[in-house]
Amino acid sequence: MKRPENSNYYELLEIPQDATIQQIQGAYFLAKKTYGEESLSTLSLFNDEERSLIWEKIEEAYQVLSDFDRRRSYDIYLEKGSDSPDPWVVTKKQQEEEPLNIPEEVSGLFLKNLREMKGVTLQSMVSETRIAINYFIAIEGDQFKNFPPEVYLRSYLNEYSKHLRLDSSKVVQAYLKHYHAHNPKKK
């Protein structure tokens, strides 16, 4: 294996570029065993910092290659080159330069894509906000029948927005507009 910093994602996971999702998952789990904290096989080869960097790169490779759209973008990057190996990831510079415009109506899918683009997991939101994961899943999936009363929904949307560093008043207003327009109970 090449040094991780000199490897593309396929080389890092030691799979062909036309690998199936099963091959990607198998390679990921093998890499997880090989470079995990409890692995004795790499203990003498890498220090903790190097192993941590390798593990981050393996996680990144798996996230990109296991997502069809991100993988297709990555393949284009390998073939033709671009500014970023993963165009779905917003760099810190882009975040600072480009304030996010919240549309007048926001769906759960929009919020989910935004959360994933920022690299925030539902688990981290649950641990930070202490709001049950099923409410975040309901919001992101527009599962209106699983919503709490609207007063709680407003509070959950507010916390969701704050956790993603968004203008919470705009997000709450835009999502509630979507909710009222598409909720069969409200019609």
C-alpha positions in Angstrom: 0.0 0.0 0.0 1.2 3.5 -0.8 1.5 6.1 2.0 -2.1 7.2 2.7 -1.3 10.8 1.8 -0.2 9.7 -1.7 -3.1 7.2 -2.2 -6.4 7.8 -3.8 -9.5 6.3 -2.1 -9.4 3.1 -4.2 -5.8 2.5 -3.5 -6.3 3.3 0.2 -9.0 0.6 0.5 -7.1 -1.6 -2.0 -10.0 -2.1 -4.3 -10.5 -1.7 -8.1 -12.2 1.4 -9.4 -15.2 -0.6 -10.6 -15.6 -2.2 -7.1 -19.2 -3.1 -6.0 -20.7 -1.7 -2.8 -20.1 -5.1 -1.2 -16.4 -5.0 -2.1 -16.2 -1.4 -0.7 -17.8 -2.4 2.6 -15.6 -5.5 2.9 -12.5 -3.5 2.3 -13.6 -0.8 4.8 -14.2 -3.4 7.5 -10.8 -5.0 6.8 -9.2 -1.6 7.0 -11.0 -0.9 10.2 -9.6 -4.1 11.7 -6.2 -3.5 10.4 -5.8 0.2 11.5 -8.2 0.3 14.5 -7.0 1.2 17.9 -6.8 -2.4 19.1 -4.9 -3.7 16.1 -1.5 -5.1 17.0 -0.5 -5.5 13.4 0.1 -1.8 12.9 1.2 -0.9 16.4 4.9 -1.0 15.6 4.5 0.6 12.1 2.7 3.8 13.0 2.5 6.0 16.0 -1.0 7.1 17.3 -1.1 10.3 15.3 -0.2 8.5 12.0 -2.8 5.8 12.7 -5.4 8.5 13.5 -4.6 10.3 10.2 -4.8 7.0 8.3 -8.1 6.2 10.0 -9.6 9.6 9.0 -8.6 9.0 5.4 -10.1 5.5 5.4 -13.4 6.9 6.8 -13.4 9.7 4.2 -12.7 7.1 1.4 -15.6 4.9 2.6 -18.0 7.8 2.9 -17.3 9.0 -0.6 -17.1 5.6 -2.3 -20.2 4.2 -0.7 -22.4 7.1 -1.9 -23.2 6.9 -5.6 -23.2 10.6 -6.4 -20.1 11.4 -4.4 -18.3 8.4 -5.9 -19.2 9.6 -9.4 -17.9 13.1 -8.7 -14.7 11.5 -7.2 -14.2 9.4 -10.3 -14.5 12.6 -12.4 -12.0 14.2 -10.1 -9.6 11.3 -10.7 -10.1 11.4 -14.4 -10.0 15.1 -15.1 -9.0 16.8 -11.9 -11.0 19.5 -10.1 -10.6 21.8 -7.1 -11.6 19.1 -4.5 -11.6 15.3 -4.5 -15.0 15.5 -2.9 -17.0 18.4 -4.4 -19.8 17.7 -1.9 -17.7 18.8 1.0 -17.8 22.5 1.7 -14.4 23.9 2.7 -14.1 26.2 5.6 -13.1 29.0 3.2 -16.3 28.4 1.2 -18.4 28.5 4.5 -16.8 31.8 5.5 -17.2 33.4 2.0 -20.7 32.1 1.1 -23.5 32.7 3.5 -26.2 30.1 3.1 -29.4 31.4 1.6 -32.4 29.7 3.2 -35.3 29.3 0.8 -38.8 30.4 1.7 -39.8 26.8 2.1 -37.5 24.2 3.5 -38.1 20.4 3.3 -36.7 17.8 5.6 -34.6 16.5 2.7 -33.0 20.0 2.3 -32.1 20.0 6.0 -30.7 16.4 5.9 -28.6 17.2 2.8 -27.3 20.4 4.5 -26.5 18.4 7.7 -24.6 15.8 5.8 -22.8 18.4 3.7 -21.5 19.9 7.0 -20.4 16.5 8.2 -22.7 16.5 11.2 -24.1 13.2 12.4 -27.5 12.6 13.9 -25.8 11.0 16.9 -23.8 14.2 17.6 -26.9 16.3 17.4 -28.7 14.0 19.8 -25.8 14.1 22.3 -25.6 17.9 22.0 -29.3 18.7 22.1 -30.7 15.8 24.2 -33.5 15.6 21.7 -34.6 12.0 20.8 -33.2 10.9 17.4 -36.7 9.8 16.2 -37.7 13.5 16.1 -34.7 14.4 13.9 -35.5 11.5 11.6 -39.1 12.5 11.4 -38.1 16.1 10.5 -35.6 15.1 7.9 -38.1 12.6 6.4 -41.1 14.9 6.5 -42.9 12.2 8.6 -45.6 14.6 9.8 -47.5 11.9 11.7 -44.5 11.4 13.9 -44.1 15.0 14.9 -44.6 16.3 18.4 -47.0 19.2 19.0 -46.0 22.3 17.0 -44.6 24.1 20.0 -42.1 21.3 20.5 -41.4 21.1 16.8 -40.5 24.8 16.7 -38.1 24.1 19.6 -36.5 21.1 17.9 -36.1 23.0 14.6 -34.5 25.8 16.5 -32.0 23.5 18.2 -31.4 21.7 14.9 -30.6 25.0 13.2 -28.3 26.2 16.0 -26.3 23.0 15.9 -25.7 23.5 12.1 -24.9 27.2 12.7 -27.8 28.4 10.6 -30.2 31.3 11.1 -32.6 29.5 13.3 -35.5 31.9 12.8 -35.4 31.6 9.0 -35.1 27.8 9.2 -38.0 27.4 11.6 -40.2 29.8 9.6 -39.3 28.1 6.2 -39.8 24.5 7.6 -43.1 25.4 9.2 -44.3 26.8 5.9 -43.4 23.5 4.3 -45.1 21.6 7.1 -48.3 23.6 6.9 -48.4 23.3 3.1 -47.8 19.5 3.0 -49.3 18.2 6.2 -52.5 16.3 5.4 -53.8 16.9 9.0 -53.5 20.7 8.5 -55.5 20.8 5.2 
